[in-house]
Amino acid sequence: MNTAIGTPQIEPQKPASSSLPPVPMTGNLPPRVPDVFDPEYRSAMKNVLEARQPMDWIGVHQFLGFPEDRVAGAKFVTRRLSVAPDPDRVVLSHSTQAILTVLCGALVGTSGVLAVEELTYPAMAKFAKQMGFNLVGVKLDEEGIVPDAFEKVCEQHKPQALYTLPTLQNPTTALMGLERRKEIVAIARKHGVAILEDDIYALLPKDLPPPLAELAPEITYYMLGTAKSIGAGLKAAYLVTPKETDPARLFWPGSGMTYWMIAPANAGVATELIHNGGADRIISAVRDETRARQKMVAQTLQGASLRCAPECLHVWMDVPANRELSDFVEDCKRRGAEVGPATTFLIAGGSAPHRIRFGTGKARDREVLQRGLDAISGAFFR
Ligand SMILES: Cc1ncc(COP(=O)(O)O)c(C=O)c1O
């Protein structure tokens, strides 16, 4: 899926107009698809309001979510799992982040060790700092976690859990093949390491290998958020736990905290979208737009060394060896694109590769994206 495209061509380009604000490309949101999203969301909201009794729905705490919303969650995850889990294993939350804080608190603890990919989602560094646990980085290659490196980390650091993004890893875009997935779960099993699998980027690509949760359901906490495929503000994320007893034990009443809970209105809208096919229609539109934007990347940055995939929201790009990483990032900004240096993702020590990550989805439309890509191209081929 990943493509490395040739060596840099020296081809001077004009800096982008400086009168406009830089195009925001540090984040990796899904692109806007208002023609599909707006009518789907409106009708889902309307239907759910008509179908439910507001007082019974909003006026109470449903700690683990309404049964119908847990059933919808169990259905939603069948986009990746071959069989719908028992709804008793499903937790509804407003975000993957909140699920992660509860899981890390319960499974890793304040003085424990969480193994992470050597470059990963930077929020994990904030959680570790806040909660006091330690992070240990595991080497990556083009298929993600390197088995020998993971085994060594298990032997030396005895982590309680591994946080991993096997599909379109953030930031490297690595995609773990089936054999590699089997190796990783075998090592986790051998060393008694729980797996926190974040599959948030897995709904746009098709024909993916199965999640780790499918290979090792008894040790994997499987997270499927909607922020990268439907909308960041839907605020709906699903967790499938290994056992039916885990949700109550780890979340409510086990945690005694409610901050992670989904707002019932959001759960209801998500349920409606899952059942009426709206979720699939939105995801399909986001997929098409993501593919179109990745084509623009390939065309504009032809000659640069890129790691990307047609349905990936971000691009992992080599910076010319004769340029300082921070200078290159500044140059992109000056020319009109805000991009993120690799150092942002290096949260457990080691050295950062000479790369940047940029997202294609936050630019409001293709014209704005083109302006951002031209700025990056201008910095690269100057
Ligand atoms: C890997 C990864 N997981 C989770 C999230 C956030 O998801 P949520 O909004 O559901 O917390 C992000 C957002 O950038 C992400 O990159």
The ligand as an SDF file (V2000), in Angstrom:
LIG
                    3D

 16 16  0  0  0  0  0  0  0  0999 V2000
   -4.3060    7.4070   16.5110 C   0  0  0  0  0  0  0  0  0  0  0  0
   -5.4000    8.2590   17.0340 C   0  0  0  0  0  0  0  0  0  0  0  0
   -6.2750    7.7470   17.9150 N   0  0  0  0  0  0  0  0  0  0  0  0
   -7.2690    8.5050   18.4000 C   0  0  0  0  0  0  0  0  0  0  0  0
   -7.4270    9.8180   18.0070 C   0  0  0  0  0  0  0  0  0  0  0  0
   -8.5210   10.6390   18.5950 C   0  0  0  0  0  0  0  0  0  0  0  0
   -9.7290    9.9890   18.5670 O   0  0  0  0  0  0  0  0  0  0  0  0
  -10.9210   10.4750   19.4880 P   0  0  0  0  0  0  0  0  0  0  0  0
  -11.3650   11.8050   18.9950 O   0  0  0  0  0  0  0  0  0  0  0  0
  -11.9450    9.3950   19.3210 O   0  0  0  0  0  0  0  0  0  0  0  0
  -10.3710   10.5410   20.8670 O   0  0  0  0  0  0  0  0  0  0  0  0
   -6.5380   10.3810   17.0960 C   0  0  0  0  0  0  0  0  0  0  0  0
   -6.6680   11.7890   16.6780 C   0  0  0  0  0  0  0  0  0  0  0  0
   -5.8030   12.4200   16.1730 O   0  0  0  0  0  0  0  0  0  0  0  0
   -5.5100    9.5730   16.5920 C   0  0  0  0  0  0  0  0  0  0  0  0
   -4.6250   10.0620   15.7170 O   0  0  0  0  0  0  0  0  0  0  0  0
  1  2  1  0
  2  3  1  0
  2 15  2  0
  3  4  2  0
  4  5  1  0
  5  6  1  0
  5 12  2  0
  6  7  1  0
  7  8  1  0
  8  9  2  0
  8 10  1  0
  8 11  1  0
 12 13  1  0
 12 15  1  0
 13 14  2  0
 15 16  1  0
M  END
$$$$
